[in-house]
Amino acid sequence: MLFRKPAYSVLELHWLLPFIVVCVSLVACSNISTTQLHTLTLAHGSLKLAWMIDWYKREVLFHVKNTFASGHYQTFAIGFSARGQLTRTDLCVFSLSHGLYQQVHDSYTSRDFGRLFVDTLQNCDVMRMNENSIAFRRKFDTCDPQDVPFHAGTMYVVWWRSTELLDLSHNWTELPIVSEQNYGVIPVQLLRADSIGIPEHPNERKHLDVRLQHVVVPRGETTYWCKIQRLEPWLLAAKHHVVQFEPLVDGHKVSLVHHMEVFQCTMDVHVDIPAYDGNCKDMPEEGRLCSKVMALWAMGAGTFTYPPEAGLPIGGPEFNPYIRLEVHFNNPHLEAGRIDSSGMRLTLVSKLRHHDAAIMELGLEYTDKMVIPPGQVAFPLTGYCIAECTGIALPPSGFEVFGSQLHTHLRGVRVLTRHFRGARELPTLSQDDFFSHHYQEIRQLRYKPRVLPGDALVTTCYYDTRGYETTTLGGFSISDEMCVNYIHYYPATKLELCKSSISEKSLVNYFAYMREVENQTSVVPGGARSNNYKSIHWTQTRAEELMDVYLTEPLSMQCNRSDGSRFDGFVWEDAPITQVKFPKPTSSSGYNQEIRTTAKTLCSQPTMNWFKPLMEGRCDRFGECIYAESKLKE
């Protein structure tokens, strides 16, 4: 697991000083501050990657420490992969022999990861290279079809090193065989917002650990474990702000913890809640009212730090003294006897910041009303926070979003939240076109949108169900699916949850249509939704019909406070859907012209190879081939 510190001392950065000196000496780096410095451990704490982002020049400057291990290795390669695959990986290959022979090749691997080819266009710009480190830079987008464009979503750093000196004189070679210790694939958000430090002195900070105590994890595949605890007296005496939270995950080689949440109990301060430590499904009703999200973590995430102007309120004489920890255990191999004490650590300050921050849930309800048919490459499910909800629930000034955590289970491959004001679409609130359920970090937003009353927020998740033979249901289990965006914002409002699903009436009509028109006789009117969905014989036509139903039919809308009650002032069942365009690439000449225009916008001299897959309708405009033909047969 990766943990990134938000700020760095001079002592911590001693290994980066040569890199910083090189950067400062270059015009391209002259406007870069140390808040744009990011680090990543590649292997065993000794091989480290650091990078700085020059947004004006649209390039990234990299420094890798201990690459050749003082001459022990002769070849070091580092590069990028779209989804972590090793085939067709974009690499910069550096060669060093006795400190004298220095070469760099912009290269890419074959589809079987057996050969290495030298790229026709060379885009690895070396700044410095010796027996211990490498400094180089690369443009966000080189307009080279063999290079992976840099973006703000999930990317994968691929690296390896060898004692062999590769012969690339013929522009290709066999890839060397390397040990497990000498290669790696690590997910990362490369183009990320500047790091954030905590301005308060360490002596002014306090820590609150909310964690399990030696819980025996049940043998079931999915368990939600809840613990209710009372806050300490010092925290109840005065209001504090949470300025940072981080996971405390037990150090097993393979953790069973999928995600964790800390909830505030929002009842009256005098309401006592029974202590509880057990399966959430058996929790007393009072504990279920502890539902206001305070902190959360999912696989791949690290520490989250609040901006200096805001903090999450906790404690004080008007704060109910109880909080609830919820841990989702995923135990696919049904292991017995595993002991776990995972939880969250909250960093608090007593001197309050300017704004109270809060967390809001966007997306889909956790329900089997929404499903994904099998055999789909990128089936979209969309959850709406409609204009009528924000119009009723938000103050006139709205709120500013500074962080976002996108969340699905195993089949999610792409997630985005779009922002609408009337008929006008504003810049996307958050987006990851290469989403991975293994890497669900909370991301600071470089662009911080303001959401006003009457705005609509539309969250869409795309799912890949190729290889699955049964329908994937919405729900809580890891084998079910979710579509959520937890947004962090200020100032806090009473709107806790703004999510949707298809309306009950629309779903009844859909099942009636499948039985009477599509002759799906196993569908039972009034029967269990999950059974009806699973009984359908799915073809690609039927899958696309279901997609159209989800994109056009009215909603069952959850416009809720933290206690689960809906806001008054609107009829939330059969609510009108927000009209959103979901364009599908086609091979029509009109779309080809649009792709040419897009290519010219991104690259001043696009080649035919750059946008050939797009023109053939095999990819979306982000370069992801998510609209390929399904394997389903009619």
C-alpha positions in Angstrom: 0.0 0.0 0.0 1.2 3.5 -0.8 1.1 6.4 1.6 2.0 9.9 0.3 3.0 12.6 2.7 1.5 16.0 1.9 4.5 18.0 2.7 8.3 17.4 2.9 11.1 18.6 5.1 14.6 19.4 3.7 15.9 16.3 5.4 13.3 14.1 3.8 14.2 15.5 0.4 18.0 15.1 0.6 18.0 12.5 -2.2 16.1 14.9 -4.5 18.4 17.9 -4.1 20.4 17.1 -7.4 17.0 16.9 -9.2 15.8 20.2 -7.7 19.0 21.9 -8.6 18.7 20.7 -12.2 15.1 21.8 -12.4 15.7 25.3 -11.0 18.4 25.8 -13.5 16.0 25.2 -16.4 13.6 27.8 -17.8 11.0 25.1 -18.0 11.1 24.5 -14.3 11.5 28.0 -13.1 7.9 28.4 -12.1 7.5 25.1 -10.3 7.1 25.2 -6.5 7.9 22.3 -4.1 4.2 21.8 -3.6 4.2 20.2 -7.0 6.8 17.6 -5.9 5.3 14.1 -5.7 7.1 10.9 -4.8 6.5 7.1 -5.2 8.4 4.2 -3.9 9.0 1.7 -6.7 10.7 -1.1 -4.8 11.9 -2.0 -1.3 12.3 1.7 -0.2 15.5 2.2 -2.2 14.2 2.7 -5.7 12.3 6.0 -5.7 10.5 8.0 -8.3 9.9 11.8 -7.9 8.1 14.0 -10.4 7.2 17.7 -10.9 4.4 18.9 -13.1 4.8 22.0 -15.3 1.3 22.8 -16.3 2.3 25.8 -18.4 4.8 23.8 -20.5 2.5 20.7 -20.3 5.3 18.4 -19.4 6.5 16.3 -16.4 10.0 16.2 -15.0 11.0 12.8 -13.5 13.8 11.8 -11.2 14.6 8.1 -10.3 17.0 7.4 -7.5 19.2 4.2 -7.3 18.4 3.1 -10.8 21.7 1.3 -11.6 22.7 0.6 -8.0 26.2 2.2 -8.5 26.9 0.2 -11.7 25.5 -3.2 -10.7 22.8 -2.9 -13.4 23.4 -1.8 -16.9 19.9 -1.3 -18.2 17.0 0.5 -16.5 13.6 1.0 -18.0 10.6 3.0 -16.8 7.4 3.9 -18.6 3.7 3.8 -18.6 0.8 1.5 -19.2 -2.9 2.4 -19.8 -4.4 -0.3 -17.5 -1.4 -2.0 -16.0 -0.9 -4.5 -18.8 2.7 -5.3 -19.8 1.9 -5.6 -23.5 2.4 -2.5 -25.7 4.0 -0.7 -22.7 5.5 2.8 -23.4 9.1 2.8 -22.0 12.2 5.0 -21.7 15.1 2.6 -21.7 18.4 3.9 -20.2 21.7 2.1 -20.7 24.9 2.7 -18.6 28.2 0.8 -18.8 31.1 1.6 -16.4 29.7 5.1 -16.1 30.8 5.9 -19.7 28.4 4.4 -22.2 25.1 6.3 -21.9 22.1 5.8 -24.1 18.3 6.3 -23.9 15.7 4.9 -26.2 12.0 5.7 -26.4 10.7 2.2 -26.8 7.6 0.0 -26.6 7.0 -3.7 -26.0 5.4 -6.2 -28.3 1.9 -7.6 -27.7 3.4 -10.7 -26.1 5.8 -8.7 -23.9 8.7 -10.7 -25.5 10.4 -8.0 -27.6 11.3 -4.4 -27.3 11.1 -2.0 -30.2 12.7 1.4 -30.6 10.0 4.0 -31.3 10.3 6.0 -34.5 9.7 9.2 -32.5 12.1 9.8 -29.6 10.4 11.6 -26.7 12.5 10.7 -23.6 14.4 14.0 -23.0 17.3 13.2 -20.6 18.3 16.0 -18.2 20.9 14.1 -16.1 22.1 10.5 -15.8 24.8 8.8 -13.8 25.4 5.5 -11.9 22.8 6.3 -9.2 20.0 8.3 -10.8 18.3 9.5 -13.9 16.5 12.8 -14.5 14.3 13.2 -17.6 11.2 14.9 -18.9 8.3 14.2 -21.2 5.4 16.0 -22.7 1.8 15.3 -21.5 0.9 14.3 -25.0 3.7 13.6 -27.6 1.2 13.0 -30.4 3.0 9.6 -30.9 0.6 6.7 -31.2 3.2 4.5 -29.4 3.3 6.7 -26.4 0.8 6.7 -23.5 -0.6 10.3 -23.1 -0.5 11.6 -19.5 -3.9 12.3 -18.0 -5.4 13.1 -14.6 -6.9 9.6 -14.1 -5.3 6.4 -13.0 -2.1 5.5 -14.8 0.4 2.7 -14.2 4.2 3.1 -13.8 6.0 0.1 -15.2 9.7 -0.4 -14.5 12.4 -3.1 -14.7 16.2 -3.3 -14.7 18.8 -5.8 -15.9 22.5 -6.6 -15.5 22.5 -7.0 -19.3 23.4 -4.2 -21.7 20.8 -4.4 -24.4 21.7 -4.3 -28.1 19.2 -2.0 -29.8 21.3 -1.3 -32.9 18.7 -3.0 -35.1 15.9 -1.1 -33.4 14.6 -4.1 -31.6 15.7 -6.8 -29.2 14.5 -9.7 -27.0 13.4 -8.5 -23.6 15.7 -9.8 -20.9 14.5 -12.1 -18.1 14.5 -10.3 -14.8 13.6 -11.4 -11.3 10.5 -10.4 -9.4 12.7 -8.0 -7.4 13.7 -6.1 -10.5 10.4 -5.2 -12.0 7.1 -3.7 -10.9 3.8 -2.2 -12.0 2.3 0.5 -9.7 -0.9 2.5 -10.1 -0.6 6.3 -9.7 -2.3 9.5 -10.5 0.5 11.2 -12.4 -1.2 14.6 -13.2 -2.4 15.4 -9.7 -3.2 18.6 -7.8 -0.5 20.2 -5.7 0.2 18.5 -2.4 -1.3 20.0 0.8 0.4 20.4 4.2 -1.1 21.0 7.6 -0.2 24.6 8.7 -0.9 24.0 12.3 2.2 23.1 14.4 2.5 19.4 15.4 2.1 20.4 19.0 -1.3 21.8 18.1 -2.6 18.5 16.6 -4.3 15.6 18.3 -5.1 12.1 17.1 -8.2 10.0 17.4 -8.0 6.4 16.4 -11.2 4.6 15.5 -10.4 1.0 14.9 -11.5 -2.6 15.5 -9.9 -4.7 18.3 -8.8 -8.1 17.3 -12.0 -9.0 15.3 -12.2 -12.6 14.0 -13.2 -12.1 10.3 -16.2 -14.3 9.4 -15.7 -16.9 6.7 -18.4 -15.4 4.4 -17.4 -13.7 1.2 -18.9 -10.3 2.3 -19.1 -9.0 5.8 -19.9 -5.5 7.0 -18.5 -5.1 10.6 -19.7 -2.3 12.8 -18.3 -0.8 16.0 -19.9 2.0 17.9 -17.7 3.9 20.4 -18.1 6.9 22.6 -15.8 9.9 22.2 -13.4 10.9 24.9 -14.4 13.7 27.3 -11.7 16.1 26.1 -13.3 16.0 22.6 -16.8 16.5 23.9 -15.8 19.6 25.8 -15.1 21.7 22.7 -15.6 21.6 18.9 -12.6 20.5 16.9 -11.8 20.2 13.2 -10.6 17.1 11.5 -7.8 18.2 9.2 -6.5 14.8 8.0 -7.5 11.2 8.1 -5.6 8.0 7.1 -6.1 4.3 7.2 -4.9 1.9 9.9 -4.9 -1.3 7.9 -3.5 -4.4 9.5 -0.3 -5.5 7.8 -1.3 -8.8 6.3 0.3 -9.7 3.0 -3.2 -9.8 1.5 -5.7 -7.6 3.4 -9.3 -8.6 3.5 -10.4 -5.0 4.1 -12.2 -3.6 1.0 -13.2 -0.2 2.4 -14.0 1.6 5.7 -16.2 4.5 6.8 -16.5 6.5 10.0 -20.0 7.8 10.6 -21.3 10.5 13.0 -24.3 9.9 15.1 -26.5 12.9 14.4 -29.2 12.3 17.1 -29.8 14.7 20.0 -26.8 15.0 22.2 -28.6 13.4 25.1 -29.5 10.2 23.2 -27.5 7.2 24.3 -26.5 4.5 21.8 -25.7 1.0 23.0 -22.1 0.0 22.5 -21.8 -2.5 19.7 -19.0 -4.5 18.0 -20.3 -7.1 15.5 -21.9 -7.8 12.2 -23.7 -4.7 10.9 -26.8 -6.6 10.0 -27.4 -7.4 13.7 -26.7 -3.9 14.9 -29.4 -2.2 17.1 -31.7 0.3 15.3 -30.1 3.2 17.2 -26.8 2.5 15.5 -28.3 2.6 12.0 -29.1 6.3 12.6 -25.3 6.9 12.8 -25.1 7.6 9.0 -23.4 11.0 8.5 -20.1 10.2 6.7 -17.0 11.7 8.5 -14.1 9.7 6.9 -13.7 7.0 4.4 -11.1 4.8 2.8 -11.0 2.2 0.0 -8.4 -0.1 -1.5 -5.4 1.9 -2.9 -6.1 5.1 -1.0 -3.7 6.8 1.4 -3.8 9.8 3.6 -6.3 12.6 2.8 -5.5 16.2 3.9 -8.0 19.0 4.1 -7.2 22.4 2.5 -6.1 25.0 5.1 -9.3 26.9 4.9 -11.6 24.0 5.9 -11.9 21.1 8.4 -14.5 18.5 9.3 -16.4 19.4 12.5 -16.3 16.9 15.4 -17.0 17.2 19.1 -18.3 19.9 21.3 -21.2 20.1 23.8 -23.8 19.9 21.0 -22.2 16.8 19.3 -23.7 13.4 20.0 -20.9 11.5 21.8 -21.0 8.4 19.6 -19.5 7.5 16.3 -19.6 4.3 14.2 -16.9 2.5 12.3 -18.0 0.3 9.4 -15.5 -2.1 7.8 -16.2 -4.0 4.7 -14.4 -7.4 4.7 -14.0 -9.1 1.4 -13.1 -12.8 2.0 -13.3 -14.5 -1.4 -11.4 -17.6 -0.3 -13.5 -18.0 2.9 -10.5 -18.0 5.1 -11.1 -18.8 8.8 -9.3 -17.4 11.8 -8.1 -14.2 10.4 -7.7 -11.5 13.1 -8.1 -7.8 12.1 -7.8 -4.5 14.0 -8.1 -2.1 11.1 -9.6 1.4 11.3 -9.0 5.1 10.7 -6.8 7.7 12.3 -8.2 11.3 12.4 -5.9 14.3 13.0 -7.7 17.1 14.9 -7.0 20.7 15.8 -8.8 22.8 18.4 -8.4 26.1 16.7 -11.2 26.1 14.2 -10.6 26.8 10.5 -12.8 29.2 8.4 -15.2 26.6 7.0 -16.9 23.5 8.2 -16.4 20.8 5.5 -18.6 17.8 4.8 -19.0 14.7 2.6 -21.8 14.1 0.2 -22.7 10.8 -1.7 -23.5 11.1 -5.4 -24.5 8.3 -7.8 -26.7 5.2 -7.6 -28.6 3.8 -4.7 -27.4 0.4 -3.4 -30.2 -1.6 -5.0 -30.9 -4.5 -7.4 -33.2 -2.2 -9.4 -30.1 -1.5 -11.6 -28.1 -4.3 -13.2 -25.5 -5.0 -15.9 -26.1 -7.7 -18.4 -23.3 -10.2 -19.1 -20.8 -9.9 -21.9 -20.7 -6.1 -22.0 -17.6 -4.1 -22.8 -18.6 -0.8 -21.2 -22.2 -0.8 -20.0 -23.2 2.5 -18.4 -25.2 3.0 -15.2 -26.0 6.6 -14.2 -27.0 8.1 -10.9 -28.5 11.6 -10.8 -28.5 14.4 -8.3 -31.2 16.4 -10.0 -31.7 20.1 -10.1 -34.8 20.0 -8.0 -32.9 18.5 -5.1 -30.0 21.0 -5.1 -32.6 23.8 -5.6 -34.4 22.8 -2.3 -31.4 21.6 -0.2 -28.6 24.0 -0.9 -28.1 27.6 0.4 -28.0 30.4 -2.2 -24.1 30.4 -2.3 -23.9 26.7 -2.8 -20.7 24.9 -2.0 -17.1 24.4 -3.4 -15.9 20.8 -4.1 -12.2 20.2 -3.3 -12.0 16.4 -3.2 -13.5 13.3 -4.8 -13.4 9.6 -4.3 -14.9 7.5 -7.1 -16.1 4.0 -6.1 -17.2 0.8 -7.8 -16.7 -2.9 -7.2 -14.9 -5.4 -9.4 -16.3 -4.6 -12.8 -16.0 -0.8 -13.0 -13.6 0.5 -15.6 -14.5 4.2 -16.0 -16.3 6.7 -13.8 -17.1 10.4 -14.1 -19.4 13.0 -12.6 -20.7 15.7 -15.0 -21.9 19.1 -13.8 -25.0 20.9 -15.4 -26.4 24.3 -14.9 -29.7 24.5 -16.8 -29.0 23.4 -20.3 -25.3 24.2 -20.1 -22.7 21.6 -19.3 -19.9 22.9 -17.1 -16.4 21.3 -16.8 -16.5 17.7 -15.5 -16.4 17.6 -11.7 -14.3 14.5 -11.5 -13.3 11.8 -14.0 -11.2 8.6 -14.3 -11.3 7.0 -17.7 -9.0 4.3 -16.6 -10.6 3.6 -13.2 -9.4 0.6 -11.2 -11.2 -0.8 -8.2 -7.8 -1.7 -6.7 -6.8 2.0 -6.6 -9.6 4.1 -5.2 -7.9 7.0 -3.6 -9.5 10.3 -2.5 -8.2 12.9 -5.0 -7.7 16.6 -4.4 -9.3 18.5 -7.3 -7.1 21.0 -9.1 -10.2 22.6 -10.5 -12.6 23.3 -7.6 -16.1 23.7 -9.0 -18.8 25.6 -7.2 -22.2 23.9 -7.1 -25.2 26.2 -6.9 -28.9 25.6 -6.1 -30.5 24.2 -9.3 -27.4 22.5 -10.6 -27.5 18.8 -11.5 -24.6 16.4 -10.9 -24.7 13.2 -13.0 -22.4 10.3 -12.1 -21.9 7.5 -14.7 -20.0 4.3 -14.2 -19.0 2.0 -17.1 -18.7 -1.7 -16.4 -16.9 -4.6 -18.2 -18.8 -7.9 -17.8 -17.0 -9.9 -20.5 -16.3 -13.3 -19.2 -19.4 -13.3 -16.9 -22.3 -15.5 -17.7 -24.9 -14.1 -15.3 -26.4 -10.7 -14.6 -24.5 -8.4 -12.2 -26.9 -6.9 -9.7 -26.5 -3.6 -7.8 -25.9 -4.2 -4.1 -23.5 -4.3 -1.2 -21.6 -7.6 -1.9 -18.2 -7.4 -3.7 -19.8 -9.6 -6.4 -22.6 -6.9 -6.8 -21.9 -3.4 -8.2 -21.9 0.1 -6.9 -21.6 3.5 -8.6 -20.7 6.3 -6.1 -18.8 9.5 -5.9 -18.0 10.8 -2.4 -17.4 14.5 -2.8 -15.6 16.6 -0.1 -16.8 20.2 0.0 -17.4 23.3 2.1 -19.3 25.0 3.6 -21.3 22.0 5.0 -25.0 21.7 4.2 -27.7 19.4 5.4 -27.7 17.5 2.1 -25.9 14.2 2.8 -27.0 11.9 0.0 -28.1 12.8 -3.6 -28.6 9.5 -5.5 -31.1 7.8 -7.7 -32.4 4.6 -9.3 -35.0 3.8 -11.9 -38.5 4.4 -10.6 -40.6 1.4 -9.4 -43.3 2.1 -12.0 -40.8 2.1 -14.9 -39.3 -1.1 -13.7 -42.7 -2.8 -13.5 -43.4 -1.7 -17.1 -40.1 -3.0 -18.3 -40.6 -6.4 -16.8 -44.1 -6.5 -18.4 -42.6 -5.6 -21.7 -39.9 -8.4 -21.4 -42.6 -11.0 -20.7 -45.3 -10.0 -23.1 -43.3 -8.6 -26.1 -39.9 -10.3 -25.8 -41.5 -13.6 -24.7 -39.3 -13.9 -21.6 -41.8 -16.1 -19.8 -39.7 -16.7 -16.7 -40.2 -13.0 -15.8 -42.9 -12.9 -13.1 -45.0 -9.7 -12.7 -44.5 -8.6 -9.1 -41.7 -11.1 -8.6 -38.3 -10.4 -7.1 -36.4 -8.0 -9.2 -33.2 -10.0 -9.0 -34.9 -13.2 -10.1 -36.6 -11.4 -13.0 -33.3 -9.9 -14.2 -31.4 -13.2 -14.0 -34.2 -15.1 -15.9 -33.8 -12.9 -19.0 -31.9 -14.4 -22.0 -29.6 -11.6 -22.8 -28.7 -10.6 -26.3 -26.9 -7.5 -27.3 -30.1 -6.0 -28.5 -31.8 -6.6 -25.2 -28.8 -5.2 -23.3 -29.0 -2.0 -25.4 -32.7 -1.7 -24.8 -32.1 -1.9 -21.1 -29.5 0.8 -21.4 -32.0 3.0 -23.2 -34.6 2.4 -20.4 -32.1 3.5 -17.8 -31.2 6.6 -19.7 -34.7 7.8 -20.4 -37.2 6.6 -17.7 -38.1 8.6 -14.6 -36.3 8.2 -11.3 -36.7 7.2 -7.7 -34.8 10.1 -6.2 -33.0 10.1 -2.8 -32.5 13.7 -1.7 -31.7 13.0 1.9 -30.4 14.5 5.1 -27.9 12.6 7.2 -30.7 10.9 9.3 -32.1 9.4 6.1 -35.1 11.6 5.8 -35.9 13.2 2.4 -36.2 16.9 1.9 -39.8 18.2 1.6 -41.0 20.3 -1.3 -41.0 17.8 -4.2 -42.4 14.4 -5.3 -39.2 12.3 -5.4 -40.8 9.2 -6.9 -41.1 9.3 -10.7 -38.9 12.4 -10.7 -37.9 13.7 -14.2 -34.5 12.5 -15.4 -31.8 15.1 -16.2 -31.3 15.1 -20.0 -27.7 14.1 -20.7 -26.1 13.2 -24.0 -24.2 9.9 -24.0 -22.6 9.9 -27.5 -21.5 6.6 -28.9 -18.7 6.6 -31.5 -19.7 5.4 -34.9 -17.9 5.1 -38.3 -20.1 7.8 -39.9 -18.3 10.5 -41.9 -19.7 13.1 -39.5 -18.1 11.5 -36.5 -14.9 11.0 -38.5 -14.8 14.8 -39.0 -15.3 15.4 -35.3 -12.5 13.0 -34.5 -10.2 14.8 -36.9 -11.1 18.1 -35.2 -10.4 16.5 -31.7 -7.1 15.2 -32.9 -6.0 18.6 -34.2 -7.0 20.2 -31.0 -4.9 17.8 -29.0 -1.9 17.5 -31.4 -0.8 20.1 -33.8 0.4 17.5 -36.3 -1.7 14.4 -35.8 -0.8 11.3 -37.9 -3.3 8.9 -39.4 -2.2 6.2 -36.9 -3.0 8.6 -34.0 -6.7 8.6 -34.7 -7.3 5.6 -37.0 -8.9 3.4 -34.2 -11.1 6.3 -33.3 -12.3 6.7 -36.9 -13.1 3.0 -37.1 -15.4 3.4 -34.1 -13.4 1.1 -32.0 -12.5 3.6 -29.2 -14.0 6.6 -27.5 -12.5 10.0 -27.9 -10.2 9.4 -24.9 -8.5 6.6 -26.8 -10.1 3.8 -24.7 -11.5 1.0 -26.9 -14.5 0.5 -24.6 -17.1 0.4 -27.4 -15.8 -2.7 -29.1 -18.3 -5.3 -30.3 -19.8 -7.4 -27.6 -19.2 -11.2 -27.5 -22.9 -11.8 -27.1 -24.6 -13.5 -30.0 -28.1 -12.8 -31.1 
